[in-house]
Amino acid sequence: MKEIYLNWGTLAKTWPEVLQKMQDYENEYEVNPTISLFNTWERVWKVQCEVADFFQARPQDLFFRHNVTVAMNDFLMGVQIPAGDLAMTDLEYGAVANILRLRAERDKRPLHLVQVPVGEELQSADQLIDLILKQLPSSTKLLLVSHVMTGSGLKIPVKELARRTRERGILLAVDGAHGPGATDLKFDELDDVDFYGGNLHKWMRGPKGTGFGWAPKRNHALMRPLMATWTTFETPERFTGFADQEIWCGSMLMSYCLNWSAFYALSDTIKLWQSKGKNKILSELQARRDFVQEQAEKILGFKLLSPRASALQSPLVTFELPKTHVSKNYQIIHELQAQKGVTVSITPLKETFALRFTVHVDLKNEEILEGLNRVRSYFFE
Ligand SMILES: Cc1ncc(COP(=O)(O)O)c(C=O)c1O
């Protein structure tokens, strides 16, 4: 039985061309690891410039991390927040929500949970933003939201939300685990956002262990690195190939012994997106998510949790897990894979669980249909 992968949103399959390059770079690095390491900083900076250019950011406002969880730690634990409260939505990803819980505990600050509805109840971007803002006490100083909600696929209009939070003097930290590659992410339009962490191993299909943080220059002075290393204060001569023009950038660099080949292959990831056409990939993703939603509703008949308003949609399509299967939750992932050769995601959502489908451009409609029919046979036969 051919395996059908319907969970590109947890970890995507890296583009085969990129995987090959990553393996080549890894082997090249090993020929002389000392020289490779010394040459690394200039090369990482070059890659950082390419990634920044793709997302219309200043390279000096980015820093690489292995994933978004680490970048969100840099922000949520490392930023100076004026005296006051913290807030996040009730749809945040558990690991990242825990970072803010830890910060609230460390600072002894109140942490407020903003209720965000799912599915049909959400009709427009304005309604959603008003709903979020009106739940924030006036003492709120920082709000954490995901760009795309892991359990409902809701895409938050971060540009408009950021404009409104900035007006109110609230720092906005965005967990963009599903931002790059699933949305048309352009930082030159997001200047009101205060902190943004992104993953490159999900929708961008870059090497595993690649992600980044971004903060506009006005916020650099608010952050102290969580981890000290060679470039924390000054930039010693052997690191000058890396962004010697701005100290913040150096202070955020992971300047320690490491094989950086995964990050080198981001250069190939970006080139691949450019040659295939970013807009073409994004519109193909949109077409697939529409197909998944339409067919899954027909075939499974579960309650849709993703929004129907197109401005709030992302490539993640989720349904409420039937009550009969809630107690099994994550076990369903293993059973479906073992019994039916289909991989999906089960994600916690408020008091229950969602069944989530995420497909990338490699999948043809026939394969998606076959996958959904196998899911149906798992639940109903
Ligand atoms: C919204 C959200 N935030 C954060 C993460 C964590 O990603 P990572 O484990 O790559 O840091 C995920 C992973 O699925 C996610 O969906």
The ligand as a Tripos MOL2 file, in Angstrom:
@<TRIPOS>MOLECULE
LIG
   16    16     1     0     0
SMALL
NO_CHARGES

@<TRIPOS>ATOM
      1 C1          1.8030   27.2720   15.9940 C.3       1 LIG1
      2 C2          3.0460   26.4700   16.2540 C.ar      1 LIG1
      3 N1          4.0230   27.0150   16.9970 N.ar      1 LIG1
      4 C3          5.1710   26.3710   17.2350 C.ar      1 LIG1
      5 C4          5.3960   25.1160   16.7230 C.ar      1 LIG1
      6 C5          6.6810   24.4400   17.0690 C.3       1 LIG1
      7 O1          7.5200   24.2260   15.9770 O.3       1 LIG1
      8 P1          8.9960   23.6900   16.2650 P.3       1 LIG1
      9 O2          8.8400   22.4550   17.0810 O.co2     1 LIG1
     10 O3          9.5750   23.4680   14.9190 O.co2     1 LIG1
     11 O4          9.6930   24.7600   17.0250 O.co2     1 LIG1
     12 C6          4.4140   24.4840   15.9630 C.ar      1 LIG1
     13 C7          4.6280   23.1290   15.4370 C.2       1 LIG1
     14 O5          3.8110   22.4960   14.8460 O.2       1 LIG1
     15 C8          3.1990   25.1860   15.7170 C.ar      1 LIG1
     16 O6          2.2030   24.6370   15.0180 O.3       1 LIG1
@<TRIPOS>BOND
     1     1     2 1
     2     2     3 ar
     3     2    15 ar
     4     3     4 ar
     5     4     5 ar
     6     5     6 1
     7     5    12 ar
     8     6     7 1
     9     7     8 1
    10     8     9 2
    11     8    10 1
    12     8    11 1
    13    12    13 1
    14    12    15 ar
    15    13    14 2
    16    15    16 1
@<TRIPOS>SUBSTRUCTURE
     1 LIG1         1 GROUP 0 **** ****
